[in-house]
Amino acid sequence: MIIKKLIPVLLLVAMATAVAAQQLPDKKKLKEKLNQYDSKGMKDGLWLNRVPERKGEAAFNEFGNYHRNEKTGLWYKMTAAGDLMAIENYKRDYYEGQVKYFTNGQLTVVGMYRALNPDVVVDTIIVVEPVTGAQELIAVKADRGTVRHGTWRFYDERTGRLEKVEEYQVDNLIYEEYFPMTKADSLYYEKRNANLPHMKKGSDKPQRKMHSYLN
């Protein structure tokens, strides 16, 4: 069962945290604390969610912390096979701060979000005039939940090379720059790829299967 397969990974995370605090956790108690509710019936603490396939999107697993039914802090998203898909930051159930997205294990996107305060009708965000550097507060309707606000970087899935940079302010794209591959880049990646294990002589021999902690 997927949840049982993921429990060792979650235990390792929790144990590492405990070691940093110079405490040795009880494995049985850690398992008992997974997917728990508080006294008011709200999700609280470390949770592991199994999200089924929907609208053509493949099923995935995610784990992180809830506080009063709202996602908070770092959340990790993985394919059913255990490959990392995303690392996302949350504040009161909305994206906040840096997010990272992966394709076939390769980092492809790093971006920034700004969560809006759900307790108010209108929130305020500092924006910077790109030419003068002058700052001002602008009002944003809080029902938008979260907005892209900051720098987004996009990387080539195969080489890890930076391909594009975008700058957002309150979901508005204010700057965009592309980084085309130069001849020197092409030669470098061609040489590097030639030295990869699967490109060398004899690479057609059976390879040792990589172990996944999720299987």
C-alpha positions in Angstrom: 0.0 0.0 0.0 1.4 3.4 -1.0 0.9 5.0 2.5 2.7 2.1 4.2 5.6 2.4 1.7 5.9 6.2 2.4 5.9 5.9 6.2 9.7 5.0 6.4 10.5 8.2 4.5 8.4 10.3 6.8 9.9 8.6 9.8 13.4 9.5 8.5 12.4 13.1 8.2 10.9 13.2 11.6 13.9 11.3 13.1 16.3 13.8 11.5 14.4 16.6 13.1 14.4 14.9 16.5 18.2 14.2 16.3 18.7 17.9 15.6 16.8 18.5 18.8 18.9 15.8 20.6 15.9 13.6 21.1 15.3 10.0 20.0 11.8 9.5 18.7 9.6 6.5 19.3 8.8 5.0 15.8 5.4 3.6 17.0 4.3 7.0 18.3 5.5 8.7 15.1 3.3 6.4 13.1 0.4 7.0 15.4 0.8 10.8 14.9 0.4 10.6 11.1 -2.8 11.8 9.6 -4.3 13.1 12.9 -7.2 15.5 13.7 -7.3 18.0 16.6 -10.1 18.2 19.2 -12.2 20.1 16.8 -12.0 17.6 14.0 -9.5 19.6 11.9 -6.4 18.1 10.2 -3.3 18.9 12.3 0.3 17.8 12.2 2.0 15.7 9.6 -0.2 14.2 6.9 0.2 12.0 3.9 -2.3 12.4 1.1 -3.0 10.0 -1.8 -4.5 12.0 -4.6 -6.2 9.8 -7.3 -6.0 10.3 -11.0 -8.4 13.1 -12.2 -9.1 15.0 -15.4 -6.3 13.2 -17.2 -3.7 14.1 -14.5 -1.8 11.1 -13.0 -2.2 10.2 -9.4 0.3 11.5 -6.9 1.2 11.5 -3.3 2.0 14.5 -1.1 3.1 15.1 2.5 3.5 18.0 4.8 1.9 19.7 7.8 -1.6 21.0 8.4 -2.6 23.5 11.0 -6.3 23.8 11.7 -7.2 22.1 8.3 -4.8 24.4 6.4 -1.6 23.5 4.7 1.4 25.2 6.2 5.2 25.2 5.6 6.9 22.8 3.1 4.9 20.2 1.2 6.5 17.5 -1.0 4.7 16.1 -4.0 5.7 12.8 -5.7 4.6 10.5 -8.4 3.1 7.2 -7.6 6.5 5.7 -8.3 8.2 8.0 -5.8 9.8 10.5 -8.1 9.9 14.1 -6.8 7.5 16.4 -8.6 7.4 19.5 -6.5 8.4 21.2 -3.3 5.9 23.9 -2.3 5.6 26.4 0.5 2.2 27.1 2.0 0.8 29.8 4.4 -2.8 29.2 5.5 -3.5 26.9 2.6 -2.1 29.2 -0.1 1.3 29.2 -1.9 3.8 31.4 -0.1 7.5 31.9 -0.9 9.6 29.7 -3.0 8.3 26.7 -5.0 10.3 24.2 -7.0 9.1 21.9 -9.8 10.8 18.8 -11.2 10.5 16.8 -14.4 11.9 13.3 -14.4 13.9 14.2 -11.3 15.4 17.3 -12.9 14.7 20.7 -11.4 12.9 22.7 -14.2 11.2 25.6 -12.4 11.9 27.8 -9.4 9.4 30.5 -8.6 8.0 32.8 -5.9 4.5 33.3 -4.6 2.9 35.8 -2.2 0.0 34.5 -0.2 -2.8 37.0 0.6 -4.5 37.3 4.0 -7.9 35.5 3.9 -9.1 37.5 7.0 -9.4 40.7 5.0 -11.2 41.8 1.9 -8.2 43.7 0.5 -4.6 42.9 1.2 -1.6 45.2 0.4 1.6 44.2 -1.4 4.8 46.2 -1.9 5.7 46.6 -5.6 8.9 48.1 -7.0 9.0 50.4 -10.1 11.5 48.5 -12.3 13.2 51.7 -13.7 13.5 54.0 -10.7 13.3 51.4 -7.9 10.6 53.3 -6.1 8.4 51.2 -3.8 4.7 51.6 -3.2 1.9 49.6 -1.6 -0.9 48.5 -3.8 -4.3 47.0 -2.8 -5.2 43.5 -4.0 -8.4 41.6 -3.4 -7.6 38.9 -0.9 -10.0 36.4 -2.6 -7.4 35.7 -5.2 -5.6 33.6 -2.6 -2.1 33.9 -3.9 -0.2 35.7 -6.6 3.1 35.2 -8.5 5.4 37.9 -7.0 9.1 37.7 -7.6 11.6 36.0 -9.9 10.8 32.8 -11.8 13.6 30.7 -13.4 13.1 28.0 -16.0 15.7 25.3 -16.7 16.2 22.8 -19.5 15.0 19.3 -18.4 17.9 17.5 -20.1 20.9 19.8 -19.3 19.8 21.9 -16.3 20.8 25.0 -18.3 18.9 28.2 -17.5 16.6 29.0 -20.4 14.4 31.8 -19.2 13.9 34.3 -16.4 10.6 36.0 -15.6 9.8 38.7 -13.1 6.3 39.1 -11.7 4.7 41.7 -9.5 1.2 40.7 -8.3 0.7 38.3 -11.1 1.8 40.8 -13.8 4.8 39.9 -15.9 7.1 42.9 -15.9 10.3 41.4 -17.2 11.2 38.5 -19.4 14.6 37.3 -20.7 15.6 34.3 -22.8 19.0 32.6 -22.7 19.5 30.8 -26.0 22.1 28.0 -26.1 25.4 29.3 -27.5 27.9 27.3 -29.6 30.1 26.9 -26.6 27.2 25.6 -24.6 26.3 23.1 -27.3 29.9 21.7 -27.4 30.0 21.5 -23.6 26.7 19.6 -23.3 27.7 17.3 -26.2 30.9 16.4 -24.5 29.3 16.0 -21.1 26.5 13.8 -22.4 29.1 11.6 -24.2 30.7 10.9 -20.8 27.4 9.8 -19.2 27.4 6.2 -18.0 24.6 5.1 -20.4 26.6 6.6 -23.4 29.8 4.7 -22.8 30.8 1.4 -24.4 29.2 -1.6 -22.8 26.3 0.5 -21.5 23.9 -2.0 -23.1 24.7 -4.5 -20.4 22.1 -5.0 -17.7 22.2 -2.2 -15.2 21.7 -2.4 -11.5 18.2 -1.2 -10.7 18.1 1.9 -8.5 16.3 1.4 -5.1 13.4 3.6 -4.2 12.6 4.2 -0.6 9.0 4.5 -1.7 8.7 0.9 -3.0 
